[in-house]
Structures are given as structure tokens and as C-alpha cells.
Amino acid sequence: MSLPKTLAEDVARNLVMVARLIDEEPEEAYAYARIALRLASRVAAVREAAGFAAYATQKYAEALAEFRAARRMTGSVDLWPVMADCERGLGRPERAMAMAGEPEVQKLDKAGQVEMRLVAAGARRDMGQIDAAIVTLQSPELASNSVQSWTPRLRYAYADALLEAGREDEAREWFGKALEADKDGSTDASDRLAELDGVEFVDALGDDDPTGADAADEVAPRHEDASGDRDDEDDVRDDADLDDGQDDDEDDD
């Protein structure tokens, strides 16, 4: 869908700010995404950006609604894994598992299929099925020596699942492999290895705590979100923005 030049420029500026801020300042990114959404709700790229901004701020019901709208507009399956992860965020891991078995997964590229595997393993863990989560992560991609963008996260997830299962020696090995592949520091594998080895990090500047403090705060699980209490009808509250001729049933999972 084309926009008038001035409007298109305004939308583009807001989307640029979303991209710049989403990692470090997700709440600000979300605010810019909402502006873009008000300006151009019928543009798929805007709905997708709004979805990711909502996802980054743990507004999973809102994110899922935006991703569904973007998927309906484009027909693409690329958002399928993150949509499934939103179901996890809403406390519905069984729905995420169901999505992992849908034909859409076979249409994903390799990176998308790995992402879907990570989501499925996470859903298994949500349901207390740790052994099944470990098996889910075992794959040719995990065993490969080739390093791809998703390799550190896949190895890290496997190590973390092994540790939860009490298989500490194997977990240490895989945290090490994750660290080897993680050139950009996208995981805290080095900290996890140090923790397993009994290394304590001390805040040298902290005068009030003579015993020292952990170097990193515990990160809350991403699926703990008050928006999980929203009614399912909220997931598709913005679907009315789509063209009147579109069939809302196209996005049924």
C-alpha cells in the first residue's frame, strides 16, 4: 500500500526510531511504534514493527494481534515462530506446541525452523517436560560445527536444558560451545560457565556490600506478563483495520 509522500516520511522516521531503540530502550521504541501504527495501520511493515515493539515490552497479546495482522496482509510465514512464542508468553505453551506441528513450519527457512525448535523446546520446559525439551533441541543444526547466527542461542538453550535436568558436566561442555560461537556476546554463556566453576563476581566499587555482588541481575522469564490475563478476543482487537473484504478466518492457527 502506497502512502502520500509526507505521511510516508513521517512513518519511516518513526520506524527508524523503533529499530534504533528496541534493544536498549524498548518502551521508547514501543511509543514510536504506536505513532507509526496510528499513521499507517494498513501497512504490513508497520504492523510487524508494532508487533516486535510490543513483544519487546512483554505485551504479548498485543504483539500476537499485530503479527497476525501482518501475516494476513503479506501471506508470509516468517512470523510463525515469534507468534508461537507469544502464545508461550500468554501462558499457553500447548498452543505453541500445536503451532510447532503445523505445515507452516516446513515453509520456514533454516533460521526460522531453528527458531521454531527453540520455541517448542521452551514450551516443553514450560510444561515441565525437560527431557522432551532436550530431545527437541537435538538436531543436525546443534551437532554441526558450522557457526550460523542462531548457533550460540541453540547451543545455549541446550546447555541450559541439560543443567535443569541435572546433567552438569554436559551443560558445562555446551555452555563452552555456545561461548565459542558467540562472537557478539548475545548470550551470557561466559557467566554461566563461571557460575558452574564456582567463580563469584565482586563489585569493586560497592562499599555497602563487603561480601560482593553478582555481576549480573537475574533476568525474569519473558513469559511473565500481566497481559496474559487478557481475553483471547483482545488478540485480534485491531483486525478491523484490515480491508473489509478480507476474511478474518485466514489467520486461525
C-alpha positions as a Markdown table, in Angstrom:
| # | Residue | x | y | z |
|---|---|---|---|---|
| 1 | Met | 0.0 | 0.0 | 0.0 |
| 2 | Ser | 1.4 | 3.4 | -1.0 |
| 3 | Leu | 1.2 | 6.4 | 1.2 |
| 4 | Pro | 1.4 | 10.1 | 0.4 |
| 5 | Lys | 5.0 | 11.3 | 0.4 |
| 6 | Thr | 4.8 | 13.4 | 3.6 |
| 7 | Leu | 2.9 | 10.7 | 5.5 |
| 8 | Ala | 5.3 | 8.1 | 4.3 |
| 9 | Glu | 8.3 | 10.1 | 5.5 |
| 10 | Asp | 6.6 | 10.5 | 9.0 |
| 11 | Val | 6.0 | 6.8 | 9.2 |
| 12 | Ala | 9.5 | 6.0 | 8.1 |
| 13 | Arg | 11.1 | 8.3 | 10.7 |
| 14 | Asn | 9.1 | 6.5 | 13.5 |
| 15 | Leu | 10.1 | 3.1 | 12.2 |
| 16 | Val | 13.7 | 4.1 | 12.2 |
| 17 | Met | 13.4 | 5.1 | 15.8 |
| 18 | Val | 11.8 | 1.7 | 16.6 |
| 19 | Ala | 14.7 | -0.1 | 15.1 |
| 20 | Arg | 17.3 | 2.1 | 16.9 |
| 21 | Leu | 15.7 | 1.8 | 20.3 |
| 22 | Ile | 14.1 | -1.6 | 20.5 |
| 23 | Asp | 17.1 | -3.4 | 22.1 |
| 24 | Glu | 18.2 | -0.8 | 24.6 |
| 25 | Glu | 15.0 | 1.3 | 25.2 |
| 26 | Pro | 12.1 | -1.0 | 24.3 |
| 27 | Glu | 9.5 | 1.2 | 26.0 |
| 28 | Glu | 10.5 | 4.2 | 23.9 |
| 29 | Ala | 10.6 | 2.0 | 20.8 |
| 30 | Tyr | 7.0 | 0.9 | 21.6 |
| 31 | Ala | 5.9 | 4.6 | 21.8 |
| 32 | Tyr | 7.3 | 5.3 | 18.4 |
| 33 | Ala | 5.7 | 2.1 | 17.0 |
| 34 | Arg | 2.3 | 3.2 | 18.3 |
| 35 | Ile | 2.7 | 6.6 | 16.5 |
| 36 | Ala | 3.5 | 4.7 | 13.2 |
| 37 | Leu | 0.6 | 2.5 | 13.8 |
| 38 | Arg | -1.8 | 5.4 | 14.2 |
| 39 | Leu | -0.5 | 6.9 | 10.9 |
| 40 | Ala | -0.4 | 3.8 | 8.8 |
| 41 | Ser | -2.2 | 0.8 | 10.3 |
| 42 | Arg | -2.8 | -0.8 | 6.9 |
| 43 | Val | 0.9 | -1.1 | 6.1 |
| 44 | Ala | 2.2 | -4.6 | 6.8 |
| 45 | Ala | 5.7 | -3.4 | 7.8 |
| 46 | Val | 4.1 | -1.0 | 10.4 |
| 47 | Arg | 2.0 | -3.8 | 11.9 |
| 48 | Glu | 5.1 | -6.1 | 12.1 |
| 49 | Ala | 7.2 | -3.3 | 13.7 |
| 50 | Ala | 4.4 | -2.7 | 16.2 |
| 51 | Gly | 4.3 | -6.4 | 17.0 |
| 52 | Phe | 8.0 | -6.6 | 17.7 |
| 53 | Ala | 7.9 | -3.4 | 19.9 |
| 54 | Ala | 5.0 | -4.9 | 21.9 |
| 55 | Tyr | 6.9 | -8.2 | 22.1 |
| 56 | Ala | 10.0 | -6.5 | 23.4 |
| 57 | Thr | 7.9 | -4.9 | 26.2 |
| 58 | Gln | 6.2 | -8.2 | 27.1 |
| 59 | Lys | 2.8 | -7.1 | 25.7 |
| 60 | Tyr | 2.2 | -10.5 | 24.2 |
| 61 | Ala | -1.5 | -10.3 | 23.5 |
| 62 | Glu | -0.9 | -7.1 | 21.6 |
| 63 | Ala | 2.1 | -8.4 | 19.8 |
| 64 | Leu | 0.2 | -11.5 | 18.7 |
| 65 | Ala | -2.6 | -9.4 | 17.3 |
| 66 | Glu | -0.1 | -7.3 | 15.3 |
| 67 | Phe | 1.8 | -10.3 | 14.0 |
| 68 | Arg | -1.5 | -12.0 | 12.9 |
| 69 | Ala | -2.5 | -8.8 | 11.1 |
| 70 | Ala | 0.9 | -8.5 | 9.3 |
| 71 | Arg | 0.8 | -12.2 | 8.3 |
| 72 | Arg | -2.7 | -11.8 | 6.9 |
| 73 | Met | -1.6 | -8.8 | 4.9 |
| 74 | Thr | 1.5 | -10.5 | 3.4 |
| 75 | Gly | 0.7 | -14.2 | 3.5 |
| 76 | Ser | 4.3 | -14.8 | 4.8 |
| 77 | Val | 5.0 | -17.5 | 7.4 |
| 78 | Asp | 8.2 | -15.7 | 8.6 |
| 79 | Leu | 6.5 | -14.6 | 11.8 |
| 80 | Trp | 5.2 | -18.0 | 12.8 |
| 81 | Pro | 7.9 | -18.7 | 15.4 |
| 82 | Val | 7.5 | -15.4 | 17.2 |
| 83 | Met | 3.7 | -15.8 | 17.1 |
| 84 | Ala | 4.2 | -19.2 | 18.8 |
| 85 | Asp | 6.5 | -17.6 | 21.4 |
| 86 | Cys | 3.7 | -15.0 | 22.1 |
| 87 | Glu | 1.5 | -18.0 | 23.0 |
| 88 | Arg | 4.1 | -19.1 | 25.5 |
| 89 | Gly | 4.2 | -15.6 | 26.8 |
| 90 | Leu | 0.5 | -15.7 | 27.4 |
| 91 | Gly | 0.8 | -18.9 | 29.4 |
| 92 | Arg | -0.4 | -21.1 | 26.6 |
| 93 | Pro | 2.6 | -23.5 | 25.8 |
| 94 | Glu | 0.2 | -26.1 | 24.5 |
| 95 | Arg | -0.8 | -23.7 | 21.7 |
| 96 | Ala | 2.9 | -23.1 | 20.9 |
| 97 | Met | 3.5 | -26.8 | 20.7 |
| 98 | Ala | 0.5 | -27.2 | 18.3 |
| 99 | Met | 1.9 | -24.5 | 16.1 |
| 100 | Ala | 5.3 | -26.3 | 16.0 |
| 101 | Gly | 3.5 | -29.2 | 14.3 |
| 102 | Glu | 1.7 | -27.1 | 11.7 |
| 103 | Pro | 2.6 | -27.2 | 7.9 |
| 104 | Glu | 3.7 | -23.5 | 8.1 |
| 105 | Val | 6.9 | -24.7 | 9.8 |
| 106 | Gln | 8.0 | -26.6 | 6.7 |
| 107 | Lys | 7.8 | -23.4 | 4.7 |
| 108 | Leu | 10.3 | -21.6 | 7.0 |
| 109 | Asp | 13.9 | -21.1 | 6.1 |
| 110 | Lys | 16.6 | -22.8 | 8.1 |
| 111 | Ala | 16.9 | -19.9 | 10.6 |
| 112 | Gly | 13.1 | -19.9 | 11.1 |
| 113 | Gln | 13.0 | -23.7 | 11.6 |
| 114 | Val | 15.7 | -23.4 | 14.3 |
| 115 | Glu | 13.8 | -20.6 | 15.9 |
| 116 | Met | 10.7 | -22.7 | 15.9 |
| 117 | Arg | 12.7 | -25.5 | 17.5 |
| 118 | Leu | 13.8 | -23.2 | 20.3 |
| 119 | Val | 10.2 | -22.1 | 20.9 |
| 120 | Ala | 9.0 | -25.7 | 21.0 |
| 121 | Ala | 11.7 | -26.6 | 23.5 |
| 122 | Gly | 10.8 | -23.7 | 25.6 |
| 123 | Ala | 7.1 | -24.8 | 25.6 |
| 124 | Arg | 8.2 | -28.2 | 26.7 |
| 125 | Arg | 10.0 | -26.7 | 29.6 |
| 126 | Asp | 7.0 | -24.5 | 30.4 |
| 127 | Met | 5.0 | -27.8 | 30.8 |
| 128 | Gly | 7.7 | -29.4 | 33.0 |
| 129 | Gln | 8.8 | -31.8 | 30.2 |
| 130 | Ile | 12.5 | -31.2 | 30.5 |
| 131 | Asp | 13.7 | -34.4 | 28.9 |
| 132 | Ala | 11.4 | -33.8 | 25.9 |
| 133 | Ala | 12.8 | -30.3 | 25.7 |
| 134 | Ile | 16.4 | -31.7 | 25.4 |
| 135 | Val | 15.3 | -34.1 | 22.7 |
| 136 | Thr | 13.6 | -31.3 | 20.8 |
| 137 | Leu | 16.8 | -29.4 | 20.7 |
| 138 | Gln | 18.9 | -32.3 | 19.5 |
| 139 | Ser | 19.2 | -31.8 | 15.7 |
| 140 | Pro | 21.7 | -31.7 | 12.9 |
| 141 | Glu | 22.0 | -27.9 | 13.4 |
| 142 | Leu | 23.0 | -28.5 | 17.0 |
| 143 | Ala | 25.6 | -31.1 | 16.1 |
| 144 | Ser | 27.0 | -29.1 | 13.2 |
| 145 | Asn | 30.4 | -27.4 | 13.5 |
| 146 | Ser | 29.3 | -24.7 | 11.2 |
| 147 | Val | 28.5 | -21.4 | 13.0 |
| 148 | Gln | 25.4 | -19.5 | 12.0 |
| 149 | Ser | 23.7 | -16.5 | 13.5 |
| 150 | Trp | 21.4 | -18.8 | 15.5 |
| 151 | Thr | 24.2 | -21.2 | 16.7 |
| 152 | Pro | 25.0 | -19.6 | 20.0 |
| 153 | Arg | 21.4 | -19.4 | 21.1 |
| 154 | Leu | 20.7 | -23.0 | 20.1 |
| 155 | Arg | 23.8 | -24.3 | 22.0 |
| 156 | Tyr | 23.0 | -22.1 | 25.0 |
| 157 | Ala | 19.4 | -23.4 | 25.1 |
| 158 | Tyr | 20.6 | -27.0 | 25.0 |
| 159 | Ala | 23.1 | -26.3 | 27.8 |
| 160 | Asp | 20.5 | -24.6 | 29.9 |
| 161 | Ala | 18.1 | -27.5 | 29.5 |
| 162 | Leu | 20.8 | -30.0 | 30.4 |
| 163 | Leu | 21.6 | -28.1 | 33.5 |
| 164 | Glu | 18.0 | -28.1 | 34.6 |
| 165 | Ala | 17.9 | -31.8 | 34.1 |
| 166 | Gly | 20.9 | -32.2 | 36.5 |
| 167 | Arg | 23.4 | -33.1 | 33.7 |
| 168 | Glu | 26.0 | -30.5 | 34.9 |
| 169 | Asp | 29.1 | -31.9 | 33.1 |
| 170 | Glu | 27.3 | -31.9 | 29.7 |
| 171 | Ala | 25.8 | -28.5 | 30.4 |
| 172 | Arg | 29.3 | -27.1 | 31.1 |
| 173 | Glu | 30.5 | -28.6 | 27.7 |
| 174 | Trp | 27.7 | -27.0 | 25.8 |
| 175 | Phe | 27.9 | -23.6 | 27.5 |
| 176 | Gly | 31.5 | -23.7 | 26.4 |
| 177 | Lys | 30.5 | -24.5 | 22.8 |
| 178 | Ala | 27.9 | -21.7 | 22.9 |
| 179 | Leu | 30.7 | -19.3 | 24.1 |
| 180 | Glu | 33.0 | -20.3 | 21.3 |
| 181 | Ala | 30.3 | -19.5 | 18.7 |
| 182 | Asp | 29.1 | -16.3 | 20.4 |
| 183 | Lys | 31.4 | -13.6 | 19.0 |
| 184 | Asp | 28.9 | -10.8 | 19.6 |
| 185 | Gly | 28.1 | -11.6 | 23.2 |
| 186 | Ser | 24.5 | -12.4 | 22.5 |
| 187 | Thr | 24.3 | -14.8 | 25.4 |
| 188 | Asp | 25.7 | -14.9 | 28.9 |
| 189 | Ala | 27.4 | -18.2 | 28.4 |
| 190 | Ser | 30.7 | -17.0 | 30.0 |
| 191 | Asp | 28.8 | -16.0 | 33.2 |
| 192 | Arg | 27.1 | -19.4 | 33.3 |
| 193 | Leu | 30.4 | -21.2 | 32.9 |
| 194 | Ala | 31.9 | -19.1 | 35.7 |
| 195 | Glu | 29.0 | -19.9 | 37.9 |
| 196 | Leu | 29.3 | -23.6 | 37.3 |
| 197 | Asp | 33.0 | -23.3 | 38.2 |
| 198 | Gly | 32.2 | -21.5 | 41.4 |
| 199 | Val | 33.6 | -18.1 | 40.4 |
| 200 | Glu | 32.0 | -15.2 | 42.2 |
| 201 | Phe | 32.0 | -11.7 | 40.7 |
| 202 | Val | 32.6 | -8.8 | 43.2 |
| 203 | Asp | 31.6 | -5.2 | 42.7 |
| 204 | Ala | 34.9 | -3.4 | 43.4 |
| 205 | Leu | 33.1 | -0.1 | 43.8 |
| 206 | Gly | 30.4 | -1.3 | 46.2 |
| 207 | Asp | 31.3 | -0.1 | 49.7 |
| 208 | Asp | 28.0 | -1.1 | 51.3 |
| 209 | Asp | 28.3 | -4.8 | 50.4 |
| 210 | Pro | 31.6 | -6.3 | 51.7 |
| 211 | Thr | 30.6 | -9.8 | 50.5 |
| 212 | Gly | 30.4 | -8.6 | 46.9 |
| 213 | Ala | 27.5 | -8.9 | 44.5 |
| 214 | Asp | 26.7 | -10.9 | 41.4 |
| 215 | Ala | 27.8 | -9.3 | 38.2 |
| 216 | Ala | 24.5 | -9.7 | 36.5 |
| 217 | Asp | 21.0 | -9.5 | 37.8 |
| 218 | Glu | 18.7 | -12.4 | 37.3 |
| 219 | Val | 16.5 | -11.9 | 34.2 |
| 220 | Ala | 12.8 | -12.5 | 34.7 |
| 221 | Pro | 11.3 | -15.1 | 32.4 |
| 222 | Arg | 9.9 | -13.4 | 29.3 |
| 223 | His | 6.6 | -15.1 | 29.6 |
| 224 | Glu | 5.7 | -13.5 | 32.9 |
| 225 | Asp | 3.4 | -10.7 | 31.8 |
| 226 | Ala | 0.2 | -9.2 | 33.1 |
| 227 | Ser | -1.2 | -9.1 | 29.6 |
| 228 | Gly | -1.6 | -12.9 | 29.8 |
| 229 | Asp | -4.9 | -12.2 | 31.6 |
| 230 | Arg | -6.4 | -10.6 | 28.6 |
| 231 | Asp | -9.3 | -12.2 | 26.9 |
| 232 | Asp | -8.5 | -14.1 | 23.6 |
| 233 | Glu | -10.7 | -11.5 | 21.9 |
| 234 | Asp | -8.1 | -8.9 | 22.7 |
| 235 | Asp | -5.6 | -10.7 | 20.5 |
| 236 | Val | -7.4 | -9.6 | 17.4 |
| 237 | Arg | -8.7 | -6.3 | 18.5 |
| 238 | Asp | -7.1 | -4.4 | 15.7 |
| 239 | Asp | -8.1 | -6.7 | 12.9 |
| 240 | Ala | -10.9 | -4.3 | 12.0 |
| 241 | Asp | -8.2 | -2.1 | 10.5 |
| 242 | Leu | -7.9 | -4.5 | 7.6 |
| 243 | Asp | -9.8 | -4.2 | 4.3 |
| 244 | Asp | -13.5 | -5.1 | 4.7 |
| 245 | Gly | -13.1 | -7.7 | 2.1 |
| 246 | Gln | -10.6 | -9.8 | 4.0 |
| 247 | Asp | -11.7 | -13.0 | 5.7 |
| 248 | Asp | -10.6 | -12.9 | 9.4 |
| 249 | Asp | -10.6 | -16.7 | 9.4 |
| 250 | Glu | -7.4 | -16.7 | 7.4 |
| 251 | Asp | -5.2 | -16.2 | 10.5 |
| 252 | Asp | -6.6 | -19.1 | 12.5 |
| 253 | Asp | -3.8 | -21.1 | 14.0 |
